[in-house]
Amino acid sequence: MRSFDDNIDPVEAMNAVALQLPAWIQCHIDWSHHRIPQVSYLGGDPRPYATVLDMEQIDWLLQQWGQSAGIQLDTTPQHVSQDLEQADPWRRLQRDQLSTEAIAALHRFYAADWTFLELAQQLLGVVAEAAPHGAQP
């Protein structure tokens, strides 16, 4: 896997990356931890977990931790790259700019994550119902 020219079209680059994601991760280790399937960290079995939360439920969890610890945690969402969205074409990429082949490659690459989440929903109940309505983590 080679690196891309700085002047390459981001759409072209991301389509190529999607088609060769495992090789890209090995080539760019500083970027890879954002793209490695979560089951690499969580393992393939959700039974050790009491719940699995969606990203939207993290604020709720932090509030619970803050109350338990007796401290105020700032859970205001931060989009640190928002100001770059117009200036940087890499920040404007959209899913519909990926080719059918690239999307299929991403689905194959992250298949273990989807399987984990489906199994977690079966074992733990529907994830979306896990936290916001007063349930305990």
Residue pairs with C-beta under 8 A, 6 or more apart in sequence:
1 20
1 23
1 24
1 26
1 27
2 27
3 27
3 28
4 13
4 16
9 89
10 89
10 90
10 92
10 93
11 93
11 97
14 93
14 97
14 98
14 102
15 97
15 98
15 99
15 101
15 102
17 24
18 98
18 99
18 102
18 103
18 105
18 106
19 101
19 102
19 105
21 35
21 105
21 106
21 109
22 109
24 32
24 35
25 31
25 32
25 35
25 36
26 32
37 109
37 110
37 112
37 113
38 113
38 116
39 112
39 113
39 115
39 116
42 49
42 116
44 112
44 115
44 116
45 119
46 52
46 116
46 119
46 120
46 123
46 124
47 123
49 120
49 124
50 124
50 137
51 124
51 127
51 130
51 131
51 135
51 137
52 117
52 120
52 124
52 127
52 130
53 60
53 61
53 127
53 130
53 131
53 137
54 127
54 128
57 130
57 131
57 132
59 75
59 77
60 131
60 132
61 131
61 137
62 73
62 75
63 73
63 75
64 137
65 73
66 72
66 73
81 88
81 91
84 91
85 91
85 92
86 92
95 103
98 106
107 114
117 127
120 127
121 127
124 130
129 135
130 137
131 137
